[in-house]
Amino acid sequence: MKKNKKLFPLLFFIIVFLLIIFLLFIFLSSHRQLPSTSKISFPPKSDLPFISQVSHGSRDFPKIALTFDADMTPYMVKELSEGKITSWYNQKIVEILEQKNIPATIFMSGLWAETYPGVAASLAKNPLLEIANHSYSHPRFTSACSALPDIPSWGKVGEFTKSQETLKKITGLTPKYFRFPGGCRDRSDIKLANKYGLTVVDWDVASGDSFNENRVAIINTVKTKTQNGSIILFHFNGNKNAPLTSDVLPELIDYLLEKGFTFVRLTDLLSVSAKTELP
């Protein structure tokens, strides 16, 4: 009996110790990061020739990319020809970028390049700028972008082939990045873009400059949402479609520089590493 009494504290200690180990195991298991259910690769798999879809760069470095969409639809061309609009090119954006020595990427539609061939060629030669593809006629690839025109008779395939051929002919460059008009697309559209060697580029900061005359709202959006690796979306057209872009740009550039961010072109942003969503 005395021997059993001596063993009891030892048994009690062993039981408590095992219980603590068990509870610790349960705790660590419940807090372990689970693999994402979406198909994500970071960095991209080595067997992929390019990133199929990206919305930002690495969050580990304070690099960010300014991107500008140069939209052009047949209706916009019509407004120009009828004299209802003086220009769909906000030249002041480029002047600001050059004055401040800030790199950027221009997502150019084929129709925009055809409308301003001299400007498009000049932009392509500017060492600060990178030219990317924004479709040929800026149509809606899905019904979600109801405000955009229908896909033309040449179809979605034609939007890729015509835009690539047009941009190559005018700028001498073959774009490797593609942004869907309005960001609207489905999985088959992404695969189609990839088929033509194009990486689909979205954004994680939408400036809200499109049809927006609220200067404070645009500035606050960019200031509060920009983080390491951000791809910031602006528009290149000016006029009624993007009336305040060049007005807010100087203040935003200065602010982001003060915050320690470095502006780079998309290629430089994505060369480090990038979040990918594989279709």
Stockholm file with secondary structure:
# STOCKHOLM 1.0

chainA/1-279         MKKNKKLFPLLFFIIVFLLIIFLLFIFLSSHRQLPSTSKISFPPKSDLPFISQVSHGSRDFPKIALTFDADMTPYMVKELSEGKITSWYNQKIVEILEQKNIPATIFMSGLWAETYPGVAASLAKNPLLEIANHSYSHPRFTSACSALPDIPSWGKVGEFTKSQETLKKITGLTPKYFRFPGGCRDRSDIKLANKYGLTVVDWDVASGDSFNENRVAIINTVKTKTQNGSIILFHFNGNKNAPLTSDVLPELIDYLLEKGFTFVRLTDLLSVSAKTELP
#=GR chainA/1-279 SS CHHHHHHHHHHHHHHHHHHHHHHHHHHHHHHSCCCCSSCEESSCCTTCSSCSEEEEECTTSCEEEEEEEECCCHHHHHHHHTTSCSCSCCHHHHHHHHHHTCCEEEEECHHHHHHSHHHHHHHHHCTTEEEEECCSSCCCSSTTCTTSCCCCTTHHHHHHHHHHHHHHHHHSCCCCEECCGGGCCCHHHHHHHHHTTCEEECCSEECCCTTCCCHHHHHHHHHHHCCTTBEEEEESCCGGGSTTHHHHHHHHHHHHHHTTCEECCHHHHHTTCEEEECC
#=GC SS_cons         CHHHHHHHHHHHHHHHHHHHHHHHHHHHHHHSCCCCSSCEESSCCTTCSSCSEEEEECTTSCEEEEEEEECCCHHHHHHHHTTSCSCSCCHHHHHHHHHHTCCEEEEECHHHHHHSHHHHHHHHHCTTEEEEECCSSCCCSSTTCTTSCCCCTTHHHHHHHHHHHHHHHHHSCCCCEECCGGGCCCHHHHHHHHHTTCEEECCSEECCCTTCCCHHHHHHHHHHHCCTTBEEEEESCCGGGSTTHHHHHHHHHHHHHHTTCEECCHHHHHTTCEEEECC
//
